[in-house]
């Protein structure tokens, strides 16, 4: 006989329940795919003092590289730092043999930067307030060697 289940909806994530979902999903994923092969990748822009004023953070897995975060301090924007971070980040992924790069970005973030770097919009998700759009963008290169 199946137990009777109750379902609850929360405005936040109860700590223990959230931990169980994370660990359960992690275990299921580990059984299904070689996720131990996923490698972190990051690139940072620093002032001579060592202060970080920008960074690109992501990961590589096989021939794929995902940019998860790109940020440049407000005082240092519009100086080419984001472009340089992306180029250095991609170079690191190319050295690992990546040929497919992808990211998600909102319309109020940096889609124009990514388009200028050769990314293409593959999916648009609408329905956010203020006509904000979320984009999935992809860039493919023929070989891991940069021209």
C-alpha positions as CSV (number, residue, x, y, z in Angstrom):
1,X,0.0,0.0,0.0
2,X,1.4,3.4,-1.0
3,X,1.7,6.0,1.8
4,X,-0.5,9.1,1.7
5,X,1.6,12.0,0.6
6,X,1.1,15.7,1.5
7,X,2.4,18.5,-0.7
8,X,3.4,21.9,0.7
9,X,4.3,25.1,-1.0
10,X,6.6,27.6,0.6
11,X,7.7,31.2,0.1
12,X,11.2,30.2,1.0
13,X,13.2,26.9,0.9
14,X,13.1,25.1,4.3
15,X,16.8,24.4,5.0
16,X,16.6,20.6,5.6
17,X,14.2,19.9,2.8
18,X,16.3,22.0,0.4
19,X,19.5,20.1,1.5
20,X,17.7,16.8,0.8
21,X,16.7,17.9,-2.7
22,X,20.2,19.1,-3.4
23,X,21.9,15.9,-2.2
24,X,19.3,13.6,-3.8
25,X,19.6,15.4,-7.2
26,X,23.4,15.3,-6.9
27,X,23.4,11.6,-6.2
28,X,21.1,10.9,-9.2
29,X,23.2,13.1,-11.5
30,X,26.4,11.4,-10.4
31,X,24.9,8.0,-11.3
32,X,23.7,9.2,-14.7
33,X,26.7,11.2,-15.9
34,X,30.4,11.7,-15.3
35,X,30.0,15.0,-13.5
36,X,33.3,14.6,-11.7
37,X,34.8,15.7,-15.1
38,X,33.3,19.2,-14.8
39,X,36.0,21.7,-14.1
40,X,35.7,25.2,-12.8
41,X,37.2,28.1,-14.8
42,X,37.6,31.7,-14.0
43,X,39.3,34.9,-15.0
44,X,39.7,38.1,-13.0
45,X,40.7,41.7,-13.8
46,X,42.6,43.3,-11.0
47,X,44.0,46.8,-10.2
48,X,47.7,47.1,-9.3
49,X,46.6,46.9,-5.7
50,X,45.2,43.4,-6.3
51,X,41.6,44.6,-6.0
52,X,39.2,42.7,-8.3
53,X,37.3,45.0,-10.6
54,X,35.8,42.3,-12.8
55,X,35.5,38.6,-13.3
56,X,34.2,35.8,-15.5
57,X,33.2,32.5,-13.8
58,X,32.1,29.3,-15.3
59,X,32.9,25.7,-16.0
60,X,34.0,23.3,-18.7
61,X,32.8,19.8,-19.4
62,X,34.1,17.9,-22.5
63,X,34.0,20.3,-25.4
64,X,31.5,22.6,-23.8
65,X,32.2,25.8,-21.8
66,X,29.5,27.6,-19.8
67,X,29.9,31.2,-18.7
68,X,27.9,31.4,-15.5
69,X,28.8,35.0,-14.4
70,X,30.4,38.0,-15.9
71,X,30.7,41.2,-13.8
72,X,32.7,44.5,-14.1
73,X,32.6,47.1,-11.3
74,X,30.5,50.1,-12.2
75,X,33.5,52.5,-12.1
76,X,35.4,50.4,-14.7
77,X,32.6,49.6,-17.2
78,X,32.7,50.7,-20.8
79,X,36.5,50.3,-21.0
80,X,36.8,47.0,-22.7
81,X,37.3,45.0,-19.5
82,X,34.3,42.7,-20.1
83,X,35.5,41.9,-23.6
84,X,39.0,41.2,-22.3
85,X,37.6,39.0,-19.5
86,X,35.6,37.0,-22.0
87,X,38.5,36.6,-24.4
88,X,40.8,35.4,-21.6
89,X,38.1,33.1,-20.2
90,X,37.4,31.6,-23.7
91,X,41.2,31.1,-24.2
92,X,41.3,29.1,-21.0
93,X,38.5,26.9,-22.3
94,X,40.1,26.6,-25.7
95,X,43.2,25.2,-24.0
96,X,41.0,22.6,-22.5
97,X,39.7,21.6,-25.9
98,X,36.3,23.4,-25.8
99,X,34.6,24.3,-29.1
100,X,31.1,25.1,-27.8
101,X,30.5,28.1,-25.5
102,X,27.2,29.0,-24.0
103,X,25.6,31.4,-21.5
104,X,22.3,32.8,-20.3
105,X,21.8,36.6,-20.0
106,X,19.0,39.0,-19.5
107,X,18.2,41.9,-21.9
108,X,19.3,44.4,-19.2
109,X,22.7,42.7,-18.9
110,X,25.2,42.3,-21.7
111,X,23.6,40.6,-24.8
112,X,25.2,43.2,-27.1
113,X,28.7,42.3,-25.8
114,X,28.1,38.6,-26.4
115,X,26.7,39.2,-29.9
116,X,29.8,41.2,-30.7
117,X,32.0,38.3,-29.5
118,X,30.3,35.9,-31.9
119,X,27.5,34.4,-29.7
120,X,24.1,33.8,-31.3
121,X,20.7,33.9,-29.6
122,X,19.4,30.3,-29.6
123,X,16.4,30.9,-27.3
124,X,14.4,33.8,-26.0
125,X,12.2,33.6,-22.9
126,X,9.7,36.3,-22.4
127,X,7.2,37.0,-19.6
128,X,9.3,38.9,-17.1
129,X,8.3,42.3,-15.8
130,X,9.2,45.5,-17.8
131,X,9.6,43.5,-21.1
132,X,12.8,41.9,-19.8
133,X,14.0,39.0,-22.0
134,X,16.2,36.1,-21.0
135,X,18.5,34.8,-23.7
136,X,20.3,31.5,-24.2
137,X,23.4,32.3,-26.3
138,X,25.8,29.9,-28.0
139,X,29.1,30.3,-29.9
140,X,30.8,27.5,-31.7
141,X,34.4,27.4,-33.0
142,X,35.8,25.0,-35.5
143,X,38.8,24.0,-33.4
144,X,40.3,24.7,-30.0
145,X,43.1,26.8,-31.6
146,X,42.4,30.5,-31.5
147,X,43.1,32.3,-34.8
